[in-house]
Every structure is written in structure tokens, then in C-alpha cells.
Amino acid sequence: MPTESRSSDQEIATGDETGEIVQMARRMAATTTKGELGLVLAAEVGRYTLGDLQVLGGRLYAEMVRLPEPYRSRVRPYITEQLFGAHHQLLAMHRSGGFLSMTKPITDRETFLRFCDMIPDGCFRYDETLERIPFHFTPRHRAFYYLISAFTMFVLDQPGHPVGMPFPGGFRVEERNGSFYCLIRDREKEVPFSICNFCPALQTEDG
């Protein structure tokens, strides 16, 4: 009986989490300007507790230790900036009222709506329980990654991965005359839940 009870509780929690993530994506999709989107994202990100952020940091560390050196040391600050640097910037802009003056429309609304439509499936695509990590990582934690990516790509119009971020093979995300370029931009099309499919960066010409 105790096992059945725990299973039932997990199913209810998963159902609630699914509904919350679907509604979150709908609130995002209903916005039309960068400022409106920024306010929605700030409200959603504000729901994450210090404990949630610790889990996210733990997951980031678990991913980092799998990478070989010296690549691990080179890429770590960029991935940290991608997640937690952008998180800090999002909340700082919200607290200063920065989103209230951002009245320009979301640059590529069609891509943005496809991004929002992808989020619920992307959050539940992976079974985190199969990974050997010492904490409970949920679809809601995965949603945090999409929220931060939405801020970077659709509010700031910047690439999902920070400029300068290295990739295996010696390639980097680049900025040239105000435009962004990435060698792997078009190489993630077979991964439907990758943020690269929605990134404003252009494919590097020699890619």
C-alpha cells in the first residue's frame, strides 16, 4: 500500500506540473512586445526558490564534470553565464523597470510562437530519474532553462549560447558587425527541443 500511495502522489504531482508548464507557455505566447515578454518571464522565474536554484546549479555541475579537460575549464564560465548570468540580468531589468519601456514587438514572432509551442514537450521529453544525479530534477527545473533562453533570444535578441562560447573543434559563437554567427546553428535540426532551432544567430558561412 505505501508504494501505491507514493506512485499515486507522483502521478498527481506530474499532472499538476504539466498543467503549470502548459499555462506558462501560453502566457508567454500571448505577449507581443519584448517588454511584455520580459515581465512574464520575470514573474515565472520569480517562482523559483533558492532550493530550486541550488538544484539547477547541481545539475549544471553534474553536466560539467562529464566534459573532458581542458574543454571543461574553457566552457564552464560561458555555460554559467548562459544560465545564471542571464537569470541575474532578467531580474535586475525587472526590478529597475526596464521592461516597461520596451515596446518594440518580438522580432521573429513566428519563431517565438514555435518556441513556446515546443516548451511543454521539451520539458517532459527526458526521464531525469534514469540519470545518476543525487537530487530530484523535475520538468519544472527544465522549464527554467527555456525561460532563460526566451529572455536571451527573444527579449535581448542575442544567441542562446553566449558570444565567445567554445564548441568542440575550436569553433565559437561570434559577433560580426552587430550580427551573430554560430557553426552549429543548423546542425541541431534533428533535435526538436534544442534552443539552437530558435536562436537568432546565423549559420557560419563555412559551416
C-alpha positions in Angstrom: 0.0 0.0 0.0 2.7 2.6 0.8 4.3 2.0 -2.6 0.9 2.5 -4.4 0.3 5.7 -2.4 3.7 7.2 -3.4 3.0 6.3 -7.0 -0.4 8.0 -6.9 1.1 11.1 -5.4 3.8 11.3 -8.1 1.2 10.9 -10.8 -0.9 13.8 -9.3 2.3 16.0 -9.0 3.3 15.2 -12.6 -0.2 16.1 -13.8 -0.2 19.4 -11.9 3.3 20.2 -13.2 2.2 19.5 -16.8 -0.7 21.9 -16.5 1.5 24.6 -15.0 4.1 24.4 -17.7 1.4 24.4 -20.4 -0.1 27.6 -18.9 3.3 29.1 -18.6 3.9 28.6 -22.3 0.5 30.1 -23.1 1.2 33.2 -21.1 4.5 33.6 -22.9 2.8 33.1 -26.3 0.2 35.7 -25.5 2.8 38.5 -25.3 3.5 40.7 -28.3 6.3 43.1 -27.2 9.7 42.4 -25.7 8.7 44.3 -22.6 5.5 42.2 -22.1 7.5 39.0 -22.6 10.2 40.2 -20.1 7.5 40.9 -17.4 6.0 37.4 -17.9 9.4 35.8 -17.8 10.4 37.7 -14.6 7.2 36.6 -12.9 7.7 33.0 -13.9 11.4 32.9 -12.9 10.5 34.6 -9.6 8.6 31.5 -8.6 11.8 29.5 -8.4 13.2 29.3 -4.8 16.8 29.3 -3.6 16.4 25.5 -3.3 15.4 25.3 -7.0 18.4 27.3 -8.0 20.7 25.0 -5.9 19.2 22.0 -7.8 19.8 23.8 -11.1 23.4 24.6 -10.1 23.9 20.9 -9.0 22.7 19.7 -12.4 25.0 22.1 -14.2 27.9 20.8 -12.2 26.9 17.2 -13.0 27.0 18.1 -16.7 30.3 19.9 -16.4 32.2 17.1 -14.7 31.3 14.8 -17.7 33.3 17.0 -20.1 37.0 16.4 -20.7 39.7 18.8 -19.8 40.8 21.3 -21.0 37.5 21.9 -22.7 35.6 21.8 -19.4 37.5 24.7 -18.0 37.2 26.8 -21.1 33.4 26.3 -21.5 32.4 26.4 -17.8 32.2 30.2 -17.4 30.1 30.6 -20.6 27.6 28.0 -19.6 27.4 29.5 -16.1 26.8 32.9 -17.7 24.2 31.4 -20.1 22.1 30.2 -17.2 22.8 32.2 -14.1 24.2 35.4 -15.6 21.1 35.8 -17.7 18.9 35.0 -14.7 20.5 37.8 -12.7 20.2 40.2 -15.7 16.5 39.3 -16.1 15.6 40.0 -12.5 17.8 43.2 -12.5 15.9 44.6 -15.5 12.6 43.8 -13.9 13.5 45.5 -10.6 14.7 48.6 -12.4 11.5 48.8 -14.5 13.5 48.2 -17.7 10.8 46.2 -19.3 8.2 48.9 -19.1 9.9 51.0 -21.8 10.5 48.0 -24.2 7.6 48.5 -26.6 9.1 47.0 -29.7 7.5 43.8 -31.0 9.2 40.5 -30.6 11.5 40.4 -33.6 10.5 37.0 -35.1 7.1 36.2 -33.8 6.6 33.1 -35.9 9.8 31.5 -34.5 8.9 32.7 -31.0 5.4 31.0 -31.2 7.1 27.8 -32.3 9.4 28.0 -29.4 6.5 28.5 -26.9 4.7 25.6 -28.5 7.7 23.3 -28.1 8.3 24.1 -24.4 5.8 21.6 -22.8 7.0 18.7 -24.8 10.6 19.7 -24.3 10.2 19.7 -20.5 8.8 16.2 -20.4 10.8 14.7 -23.2 13.5 13.3 -20.9 13.2 10.9 -17.9 15.6 12.5 -15.4 15.1 9.6 -13.0 17.3 7.5 -15.2 20.3 9.8 -14.6 22.6 9.2 -11.6 22.3 12.6 -10.0 21.9 13.0 -6.2 18.8 15.2 -6.3 15.4 15.3 -7.8 15.5 17.2 -11.2 12.0 17.8 -12.5 10.4 19.1 -15.7 9.8 22.3 -13.9 13.6 22.7 -13.5 14.0 22.0 -17.2 11.4 24.8 -17.8 13.8 27.2 -16.1 16.3 26.7 -19.0 13.6 27.6 -21.6 12.6 30.7 -19.6 16.1 32.0 -19.5 16.6 31.1 -23.2 13.4 33.0 -24.1 14.8 36.1 -22.3 18.1 35.9 -24.1 16.8 35.1 -27.6 13.5 37.0 -27.8 13.9 39.9 -25.4 17.6 40.7 -25.9 17.8 39.3 -29.5 21.0 37.6 -28.6 22.1 34.0 -29.3 21.1 31.3 -26.9 24.8 30.5 -26.2 26.9 33.4 -25.2 29.2 35.1 -27.7 32.7 33.6 -27.4 31.4 30.2 -26.1 33.7 27.5 -27.5 32.5 24.3 -29.0 34.5 21.1 -29.6 36.7 21.5 -32.6 37.7 25.0 -31.8 34.6 26.8 -33.0 33.0 29.7 -31.2 29.8 31.8 -31.2 30.8 35.0 -32.9 29.6 38.6 -33.3 30.4 40.5 -36.5 29.1 44.0 -37.2 26.1 43.5 -35.0 25.1 40.1 -36.3 25.7 36.7 -34.5 27.1 33.6 -36.1 27.4 30.0 -34.9 28.8 27.0 -36.7 26.3 24.5 -35.1 23.3 26.7 -35.7 21.8 24.4 -38.4 23.2 21.2 -37.1 20.6 20.7 -34.3 17.6 20.4 -36.6 17.2 16.7 -35.8 16.9 17.6 -32.1 13.5 19.3 -32.0 13.8 20.5 -28.4 17.2 22.2 -28.8 17.2 26.0 -28.4 19.5 26.2 -31.4 16.5 25.7 -33.7 15.1 29.1 -32.4 18.3 31.0 -32.0 18.7 34.4 -33.8 22.3 33.6 -34.6 23.1 32.9 -38.3 24.8 29.8 -39.5 28.6 30.4 -40.0 29.2 30.6 -43.7 31.9 27.9 -43.7 29.6 25.6 -41.7 
